[in-house]
Amino acid sequence: MRGVLAIRPTTGKDGRRKTSFLEVGIHSTKGDTGVSGRLVGLFRRLAAIPSPTGEEGRCVEAVTAELEAMGLRPIRDRAGAEVGSSGDNLYCRIPPTVSGVPVFFCAHLDTVPPTAPLEPIVVDGVIRNAAPSIVGADNKAAVAVMLDAAATIVREQVAQAGVELVFTIGEEHGLVGSTAFDSSVLRARSGFVFDHPGAIGGYVAAAPSRFVVKATMHGRAAHSAIAPQDGVNAIVPMARAIASLPEPPGHVNVNVALVHGGSAMNVVPESSEVTVDMRSTEHDDAEAAAERIAEALRAAAAQGGCRVDVEISEPYSAYRVPADSPALALAKASFAKLGLTCTPVETHGGSDANVFCKRGLDCVNLTHAVVGFHAPDERVAVSDLALMRTVTLEIVAAAVDGAIET
């Protein structure tokens, strides 16, 4: 088990007193004592609140209460009405106490729908749901870490150059919350998202563009037994189109995600619908794949005597973290201090970091050791929650002037 983490003051080359967050001892999490116990309790309270996309309201209220209890003033935007949610994005700022690089941290409040009542439990140092279901660690592990780190900064009066917190809604439905968020309120230009599987110490070096093709095939209804000749089946050409979809390059992920059609057993189907999701870290290749799929649908419609409506959308765009990214430098400095191996990964999964990067902000998505994203055995280790918190505080410390060795 990793140690519970505590604050240890140090002195830099310039003689200034700095704060370092180092592992100092081994403590059991039984009995909910110390940093780990407090962090676990916070995570379990948040995870017990159902907040599938569109129903984030209660979670927004809980996070707001936590921030206000610290003496902070969270700002709730009106994005919920725009994206169809009971909640809104939250923004909060801790004013700087010293000079340096201001930073922001972001986590999303929504989850995929749970498949059982939410009852987070701790078994052998791992937090999971009591019944098979997500536990909401994607992304409430990061939410709890951000809140506990903020509480530590405020309570211990940690020297910092400005810390901003963003809690978004609607991430699981195509990053709609962060897209609606007014990022011009951010004073920090460098930020971090904890939203990717993998041992702590990793970061997403490249993330994908995502294109979604939605098509509706229009035929003509008729009685399938009395007058089938009067009907035009809209499912058959849709099936042919799906079967004939062109093979994209190997680095383009294509998923025929949703298919609907027909109205009754004795009616020639007058319509059918398909949604195809594709992603690639190479933007142009993903876009070309979307166009080829659209053309395949149009060709099948013409051959089958149908009309087809095709819509192509781009929920988010690809990015690569530049080698000279200040945020990456902060993360690397923090990992090095904690003895963590810094590991770059490429992914076909999107995150709120895609939105911030597209807007010209310097944002890095860090791994956070959650296992089983979106699966009924989703879980996170208590020790990893504590380590994620320590990484967060080390980033804050590294952002103070003179903390990064160049």
Secondary structure by P-SEA (a helix, b strand, c coil): cccbbbbbbbcccccbbbbbbcccbbbbccccccaaaaaaaaaaaaaacccccccaaaaaaaaaaaaaaacbbbbbccccccccccbbbbbbbbccccccbbbbbbbbcccccccccbbbbbcccbbbbccccccccccaaaaaaaaaaaaaaaaacccccbbbbbbbcccccccccccccccccccccccccccccccccccccbbbbbbbbbbbbbbbbcccccccccbbbaaaaaaaaaaacccccccbbbbccbbbbbccccccccbbbbbbbbbbccaaaaaaaaaaaaaaaaaaaaaacbbbbbbbbbcbbbbbbccccaaaaaaaaaaaaacccbbbbbcccccaaaaaaaaccbbbbbbcccccccccbbbbbaaaaaaaaaaaaaaaaaaccccccc
